[in-house]
Amino acid sequence: MKRLVLIGGGHSHVEVLRAFGRRADPNIELILVSPDRYTPYSGMLPGWIAGHYAFADCHIDLDRLARFAGARFMLSRVVGVTYGKRELRLDDGGVIGYDACSIDIGSTPPVNAIEGARTHAVPVKPVGAFIDALEATATEARKGRSIRIALIGAGAAGVEVLLAVQYRLQHAAPAANISYSLVSASTSILPGHPQRTREIFLRMLRERHIALANDCMVRSIDGHIIRAADGKVVEADFCIVATGAAAASWPTASGIATDPQGFIKIHETLQTESDPVLFAAGDIASIPKRPYPKSGVYAVRQGPILAANLCNILTNQPLARYSPQREALALISTGNRYAVASRGPLTLAGRWVWAWKDHIDWRFMNKYNRVPVP
């Protein structure tokens, strides 16, 4: 009997669990370790923030999926790996041995890169804590207090989240006096997207009276003051951080080979550079020779290959290779039931795009939440 341990319930690992549920190997003991029973699906989180989805709509029940896979689910947090001994250390002091292991723990906004952000701002992830903070802000707004909201980060996630926040608060506190600002470190918004896509969202920002602060590389947040490197100032009562991705610190602290940003270096087989039986996928992983964006789209594509390779490494079979796609389709919602599709030079927009996105998202969720369990 070989033991396979999955650390985290990310988009790649839920596919590994589904694959085991469809065709389990009786010679492999499967364990999932996660600090949370429910794992969010990133594609539906802006819709949850806006109020279009309930919690259950956009979260996968890892306990149920683990039972379908014949896996043991441990509600715990891994704090380190001793890969020489092939052991995992848990936050309660426990130790788990493994024959093969995979890490898929995602990423978080790099709040530590901004002085004062951990004290005076709220990162978008974990999204449950973010929505709790947003609801507290809505309560203050309903009491008649004027609220200034600023979001730092003008990539697709930042733009999408701020529009979703505005939509939610317009319905939660329709009479409130709330102003909005989007803070961008670059000269515009949505870097890497076509000009047509940027134009659509710039028009939306104007129409929805959202102020845009360009060329604003934020260095510090002190109380209600957001300060940029060049001296620019943006005032905010509720500051949101959605600026890219930061890695957990424990992989580097464990001696696992990581890139300068702390993401685990892997080969195209999804094996880490440190140990052939230690794998990584999703946002926490990085292929140095073939970089790809930190996006759920890539984690989803890695899932089937990871599932096959984890079985193959334990049965001495050849491993498949993952090749990141050159371009990915981005479906960016706009708060209301409207969305913009962006891929390469192509841009499409409309309510039908939101309906298309909604269909794709529900199809994804149903694969993992509608599984038969004993």
C-alpha positions, -999 to 999 in steps of 0.1 A, spaced: 0 0 0 14 34 -11 3 66 6 -5 97 -15 -11 130 3 -27 160 -12 -19 193 5 -47 219 -2 -80 218 -20 -71 239 -51 -84 235 -86 -59 208 -96 -65 187 -65 -103 186 -68 -97 170 -102 -73 145 -87 -100 135 -62 -126 132 -89 -103 110 -110 -97 87 -80 -135 85 -74 -140 75 -110 -113 49 -109 -96 43 -76 -64 22 -72 -68 -2 -42 -31 -1 -37 -30 36 -30 -41 52 3 -52 88 -5 -52 115 21 -63 152 17 -51 178 42 -68 212 41 -75 238 68 -109 244 52 -137 220 44 -150 242 16 -128 254 -12 -138 284 -34 -140 283 -72 -123 314 -84 -145 319 -114 -176 325 -94 -161 346 -65 -169 380 -81 -204 367 -86 -206 358 -49 -192 392 -40 -218 409 -62 -246 388 -46 -255 366 -76 -244 334 -60 -247 319 -25 -218 304 -6 -228 269 -15 -230 278 -52 -193 287 -55 -176 264 -29 -167 228 -34 -173 205 -4 -139 188 1 -153 163 27 -179 151 2 -155 149 -27 -129 131 -5 -156 105 4 -163 100 -33 -126 95 -39 -123 70 -11 -98 95 6 -93 104 42 -100 141 48 -79 158 75 -91 192 86 -56 206 93 -29 229 80 5 218 68 33 240 80 63 222 66 77 194 46 108 173 54 111 159 19 143 139 27 123 119 52 91 123 32 71 137 61 47 165 65 44 186 97 10 199 108 1 229 128 -11 207 157 24 191 159 14 160 140 35 143 114 23 124 83 45 102 61 40 99 24 52 79 -6 41 107 -30 28 142 -22 13 171 -41 10 208 -31 -19 229 -44 -25 257 -19 -31 286 -42 -18 321 -35 -28 353 -17 -24 391 -25 11 403 -14 0 425 14 34 424 30 48 442 1 29 474 11 38 489 45 8 491 67 -14 470 44 -18 441 69 -32 465 95 -51 490 74 -63 471 43 -82 439 35 -69 414 9 -94 399 -15 -83 364 -3 -94 346 18 -127 358 2 -148 347 32 -130 372 55 -132 398 28 -169 395 25 -173 397 63 -153 430 62 -174 442 33 -206 435 52 -193 455 82 -187 484 58 -222 481 44 -236 483 79 -217 515 85 -229 529 52 -266 521 61 -261 542 93 -255 572 71 -217 574 73 -199 585 41 -176 557 30 -146 560 6 -136 526 -9 -103 521 -28 -90 490 -44 -53 486 -51 -46 466 -82 -60 472 -117 -56 438 -133 -86 417 -143 -92 405 -107 -90 440 -92 -114 456 -118 -138 427 -115 -139 428 -77 -143 465 -74 -173 465 -99 -188 436 -79 -183 455 -46 -201 485 -60 -230 464 -73 -234 447 -39 -233 479 -19 -257 497 -43 -283 470 -34 -273 465 3 -272 502 11 -290 521 -18 -292 554 0 -256 554 12 -230 579 2 -201 557 -11 -173 568 -34 -150 544 -52 -114 546 -64 -93 521 -85 -55 524 -79 -33 513 -107 5 510 -107 6 512 -145 -5 539 -170 -38 522 -175 -59 491 -164 -60 455 -175 -24 450 -186 -20 422 -211 -56 426 -225 -65 441 -258 -71 478 -261 -107 472 -269 -112 454 -236 -95 482 -217 -117 508 -235 -149 490 -224 -138 489 -188 -125 525 -188 -159 536 -201 -176 516 -173 -155 532 -147 -165 566 -159 -201 558 -162 -201 543 -127 -182 573 -112 -152 553 -102 -121 574 -99 -89 560 -115 -55 567 -101 -29 557 -127 9 555 -122 3 550 -85 28 525 -71 16 522 -36 43 521 -9 23 524 23 -11 527 39 -14 547 71 -49 548 85 -71 563 58 -42 574 36 -28 554 7 6 568 -3 24 562 -36 61 562 -43 59 595 -61 40 613 -33 5 608 -47 -22 602 -21 -56 584 -22 -79 586 8 -100 555 17 -120 543 47 -121 507 33 -90 497 14 -89 465 -7 -57 448 -19 -59 427 -52 -23 431 -65 -11 398 -80 -1 368 -61 22 360 -31 33 325 -21 31 309 14 64 310 32 66 274 44 77 258 12 108 280 10 114 275 48 112 238 42 141 239 18 120 232 -13 134 248 -44 114 280 -51 118 310 -74 126 345 -62 90 351 -53 87 319 -33 67 298 -57 77 261 -60 98 254 -90 85 224 -110 93 205 -141 67 201 -170 58 167 -153 46 189 -123 73 173 -102 92 197 -80 129 203 -87 136 191 -51 121 156 -51 106 135 -79 78 122 -56 69 158 -45 46 175 -69 30 210 -70 3 226 -92 -18 258 -94 -7 292 -83 19 279 -58 38 263 -86 61 278 -113 78 263 -143 109 285 -147 114 277 -184 78 281 -193 62 308 -171 24 312 -171 -1 335 -153 -14 328 -118 -49 319 -129 -74 292 -122 -76 284 -159 -41 269 -158 -46 250 -125 -77 234 -140 -57 223 -171 -31 208 -148 -56 187 -129 -59 156 -153 -21 155 -159 -14 157 -121 -39 130 -114 -23 106 -139 12 114 -129 6 109 -92 -7 74 -99 21 68 -124 49 78 -101 37 52 -75 34 25 -101 66 32 -120 48 43 -152 60 70 -176 49 106 -167 30 129 -189 40 165 -195 20 197 -190 24 224 -217 9 258 -206 -13 272 -233 -1 304 -249 -33 323 -244 -63 318 -221 -98 330 -224 -107 356 -198 -143 361 -189 -145 393 -168 -178 402 -152 -188 438 -146 -208 435 -113 -242 433 -130 -251 403 -152 -229 415 -180 -194 403 -189 -165 408 -213 -146 380 -231 -110 387 -238 -85 364 -256 -56 375 -277 -68 404 -299 -105 393 -295 -130 412 -273 -167 403 -270 -191 419 -245 -228 415 -235 -253 399 -212 -249 368 -234 -213 366 -224 -223 366 -187 -248 338 -194 -221 319 -212 -197 324 -183 -224 314 -158 -230 282 -178 -193 273 -178 -190 280 -141 -220 258 -131 -208 230 -153 -174 231 -135 -191 231 -101 -215 203 -108 -185 180 -117 -174 182 -81 -204 188 -59 -228 164 -77 -208 133 -71 -223 102 -55 -211 94 -20 -215 63 1 
